[in-house]
């Protein structure tokens, strides 16, 4: 997820756009059409998100437990933030916000601890999670694969194993059979390109082969879901990379684009020119962590624009969005979590007003969690000090009240004053952000 941007930049996939003009000109503010519950409308799907491995704790043997063991400089996973035992209270926190959707992952490593042997207690646990979501008045969004697979599959070669797709489908069909009656929204594979890059880095997986197999797995389970649950909404969410989306996620979309009921988009960071890589406080050092990467809330407009042009009329859903901080410290630039959330919703409203079919938004994440090597980056609406607080208390951030108000009002006011004005167009999502710039009113 969040590590995607820096990994791709380091791999040279994001190219500088130094010849683009720097002035932002020409586009006037749109006229918003306000409904009874705000610009985004009565049926807009507000949500929150979480991940199994990153949040649950009590994690069984998997590729990721092995990666942690192999990297002594990483934080130990421990019990993560113990969603496994606290899911009812975390779901209640989400319900208290007024959200309509709660996204969770169902961990293959937990469900099938040995080849062909499924754990009834693990299914019972997920039965409880999903029942709690539904009882709280929310719709479950279920992620089948959030980068984690069983340790026995590691021993078979992971995604380098020719039988991986068949093994994967065996488990996922059982999950679909069990939960389709709950009418969930489905995410087949979370951010496949970032998934591939982690596997390449940790075990030398062949990237092209894994891409082909991920696409095959998605397409097959998409068809199966629609057999079992007619009318289902199914996606595989892409980790949007400003300035290089076609290059990075284009090959994936070519393979699965006709089997996406909506385009799931994860948006976090703006464009980071390789020659500058400036910190958010204006210094010239490389970012020390993802909390120093360029946060450009206006970039979500261009992410939505990109996919609205690629798939005219197809529904668009921001499956993940949020802002990192270093532990629970304020950001050096003074930008708060609530500032970022309100500014982001403003730009989604601009996209909606300009005809983009955006139907939903999930905040990442309901609580802080394990960020694939570290507990330092914090994204949660509720912060959790997993390293130092044995009670794992959920402490509300300023964004809790902000999100609750946004949901109740159906968005931000039509005359909302942006906290952060648009950046130079060459720092948002070039070339589109300079060819068709947007301006603040």
N, C-alpha and C positions, 0 to 999 in steps of 0.2 A: 504494500500500500504506500504509506508515506515515504518510504525509502526509495521509491521508484525514481523520482526526479533526479536525485543526485547520481544514482547508478547510471541512468541513461546519459546524463551529461558527461560523466566520467568515461563512458564508452564511446563518446564522440557522436552520438546520435542527434544531439541538438546543435544546430549550426548557427553561427552568428548571422545577424541581419544588419550589418553595419551600414549598408547603403540606403536603408529605409529612411524616409523623412521623419523628423522628430516632432513636427507640429501636429497637434490634434485639432482638427478643424471640421466645420461643415455640417455636422449632423445636429439637428435641433432636438429638443426633448419631445418624446412622443406624448400623445394624449392618452392618458390611462382611462380604461373603462372600468369603473368601480362597481362591484356587485354588493349585495347586502353584507357579505362577509369579506370584503376587501378585493383588491385587484386580482388576486390569484383565483378567486372563486370559491363557491361552496364546496366543491368536490375535490379540491386540491388535497393531496395525500401527504400530510406532514408526518415525519417519522424520526426515529432514532435507530442507531445501529450498534451492534456488538459483534464480536468474533468468538468462536468457541475456544480455540487454543489460547488466544490472547487474554481471555477473561476467566475461563472456567476454573483452572487449577485441577489438582488430582489427575494430571495428564498421563495417559498411558504411553508406552513406547511408540515413537513415531520418527519420521525424518527430522522433525524440528527438535525433539528432545535430544536426538543424536547430534544435531548441529550445535546445540548449546553445550553439550558435553565436550565437543571437539574444539570449542572456542573459549578458553579459560578467561579471556578478557571481557566476555559478555556477562551481563547480569544473569544470575540463576533464575529460573522460572518460578520456583517455589509453588505456591498455590495461586499465582497470578493475583487477581482481585477477588477470587473465590465466588465467582458467579455460580459455580456448581452448587453451593449451599445457600446462596443469597439471591437466587434468581427471582423469587417472589417479591422481595423488597425492591430489587432493581426495576422489575416490571411495574411495580406500583409507583416508583418515581417517574417512570415514563408516562404512565397513565395520568399522573398529576399535572403533567405538562399540557395534556390535551391532544397528544399525538394520535394518529390513526393507524400507524404501522410500526411494528417492532421487528427489526432484522436480527436474526441470530444464525449461527453456523451449527451444523450437525456433524460432529467429528467422526469420520470414517475409522480412525484409529481406535476410538472408543467403542464404536458399534460392532466392528469385526476384528477382535483382537488376535484371532488366528485365522488362517485361510479357510473360508467356508464355514466359520463358526461365528454366529452373531450373538451378542450379549443381550439377553432379555432385560437385564437391569439397566443397561445403557439406553435401550429403547424406552423403558419406563421413565427414566429421567427426562428424556426429550418429550415424552407424552405429557409430563408435568409442566415443562417449560411452555409448550405450545398451548396447553389447556389454560395456563395462567395468562398468557397473552390474550387469548380469546375471551376469557372471563373478564378481563380488564377493559374490554371494548375495543381492542386493537386487532388488526389483521397481521398474521405472521408473514414475514418475508424470510424464506429459508435459503441459506447458502449451503450448497452441497459440498463444495470444495473451496476452503479458504487456505490453500497452500500446504495442507497437512495430510499425510497418508501414513498407514501403519508401518511399524518397524519391519514386519515380515515382508512388506512390499519393498522396503529399502533393500533387503537381502536379495530380492529378485531383480534388482536393478532400477527400481523406481520408474520414471518415465522413459528410461532407456530400455526397459523390458518390453519386448513385442506383445506380451500378454497384458500389459498394464491397462489398456482400454477395456478389455473384457472383464478384468478384475474390478475395475472402477465401476463399470456398469452393473455388475452383479450387486454391489452394495447400494448404489444409487437407486436402482429399481425397487429394492426393498424399502428404502426411505420413501420414495414416491408412493408406493402401494399403501404404506401405513398412514401417510399424512395428507394425501390428496383430498380426502373427505373434509379436511379443515379449510379447504379453498385458499391455500397460501399463495403468495407471489413467490416465484422461484428465481434464484440466482444460481446458475449451474457452476461456474468457475469464477472466483474472484480475481480480477485484474490479471488475466493470463500472461501478459508480457512481463509484468513484475515477477510473477510466479516463476516463469522461465528463467529470468535473470538470477533469481536466488538459487535455483537448482543448478544453473551453470556454474555459479560461483562456489557453491558448497560441495558439489560432487561431480562436476565436469559433464553434466548432461549435454547432449547435442541439442542446440537450441532449435534448429529447423525441424528435427524429428519430433521434439516435444510439442512444437507449435502444431504440427500436423495431427498429433495424437490428441492434444487438447481440443482441437477443432472437431475431430471425429467424435470424441466423447460428448462434447456439447451438442452436436447435431443429433446424435443418437438419443441422448436423454431428452432433448427437446421434443422429438417425435413421440417418445414414450410418455412423457408427461401429458401431451395433448391427447393421447389415446385414453389415459386413465382419468384425466381431469379436463374434459372439454371446456374450452373458454379460458383456460389458464393463461396467466401472464408470465412469460419466461424471458430472462435475459442472461447475458454474461457481461458484467460491468467492466468497462475499460477505465484504466487509470490515465486520464487525459494529460498529455505532455505539451504544454504551450510551446509553439514555434516548431514542433516536429510531429504533430499528431498523425499525419498521413504516413510518415516514414516509420513511426514506432508501432502504431496500432493498425495501420492500413492492411498489412498482410493478414492479420487476424480477422478483421472485418470482412475482407474478401471471402474468407472461408465460412463465416457464420452469419453474415449480414441478413440472409433470407430466412434465418431462424432466430430472429429477435422480435418479440412482441412489443417491446419498447427498448429504447437505447438507454442502458444504465451507464451513467457517467460519474466518475469520481474526480472531483476537482479540488486542488489544494493550492498550487503555486503558480506564479507568473513565470515569464521567460527570464532566464538567467544567462546573459551573454557570456560565453566561455572566457572571453578576454577580460571581463571585469570581475565577475563572480563576487560582487560587492556584498558586504554585510548589510543588514537592515539599518544599522546605525550610521552608514555612510563611509565606513573605513574600507580599505582595500584588501583586507585579509579574506582568505577563504572562510566560508561559513563554518563555525565550530560545530553546528548541529542543525537539524532541520528547522529549529526555531529561528535561525538566522536566514533562512531562504526567503526569497521575495514573495510576500503575500500581496496579491493583487485581486481584490474581490471582484473588480470589474471584468476580470478575465473569464468569469463564469458565463458572462454574456456571449463571449466568442466561442467558448466550448459548446454552448447550446446552439449557437449559430452554425458552427461547423457541422454538427450532426443533423440540424434541421435542413441544411442544404443537401447533405448526403442522402438523407432519407426523408424527402418532403412529406410532411403530414404525420410521420410516425411519432408516437408519444415519446417524450424525453423525461427521464427521471434522474435527478441528482441523488445517486445511491449513497455517496459519501461526500461530505464536505466538513471542514473544520479548520482550526488554527492551532498550531503547536506552540507551547511554551516550554521553557527549560524548567523542569520540575514545576512547582507552583509559583515561581517567581514572575513578576510582571515582565513583559517584553521590554527590551531596551528602547524600542521606538514608541512606547507608551500606548500602543494599540491594544485595546482590551478585547476579550472574547465576545462581549456583547456588542462592541463597536463593529467587529468583523461580521458577526451574524446579521446585524441590521443592514449593514452595507451590502452584504451578499444577497439578502432577500430583495433589497432595492433593485439590484441588477437582474435578478430573476424576473421581477415584475416588468422591468424594461423589456426583457426578452419576450415575455408573454404578451405585452402590449404590441410588440413588433411582429406578432403572428407565430411565434415559436410555440409548439405544442408541449409545453412543460407541464407535467401532471403531478410531480411529487418531488419531495426533498427529504433526505435523511441526514440528521446531524451525526457526524462521527466525533465522539461516541457518547453513549449515555454515561459511562464512567471512564476514567483513565484505565489503561491496561498495559500489557507487555508489548512493546514496539519492536518485536523481532530481533532483539539483542539487548534491550535496555528499558528500564522504567523511567528514564530521564525525560523523554518527550511526553508531554501531557496534552491530551486532546479532549478530555471529558467535560461534559456539562457539570458532572460531579467529580471532584478530584479525589484521588485515593493515593496515599503515601505507602505504596506497597513495600518499600524497602525499610521503612522506619516505624510504621504504625501497625502493631500487631493486631489491632482491632479492625483494620481496613475500613475505617469510617468513611462514609460518603459525605463529602463536604460540598455544598452547592457553590458554584462559581457565579459571577455576575450574569452569565448567559442564561441561567435557569429562568430568572424572572423575565429576561428579554424574550426568550423563546416562548414562554407561556403567553406573554402579551401578543407576540406576533401571531401565534396560532389563533388566539381568541379573536383578533382583529382581521385575520385573513391576509396578513402582510404588514408592511410598514405604511404610514400615511403617504398619500400621493404627493404631498409637499415635503417629504422627509429630507432633511439636510444631511448629505453625506459627511461622515467623519473624515474619510480619506478620499480625496479627489482622484480622478483617473491619473495614472502615471503617464510618462512619455510613451507614445504608442509603440515604440520599439522595445519596450520592456514588458509589454502585456502578452501579446500572442501574435507576433509578426509572422507573415506579412498582413494577415487579415485585419489586425488591429490598427494598421496604418492605411490600408486600402479603403476600409469602411469604418472609420473611427466613430466612437460614441463620446459624447461630452456630458458633463453634469449640467443640470438646468441652471 
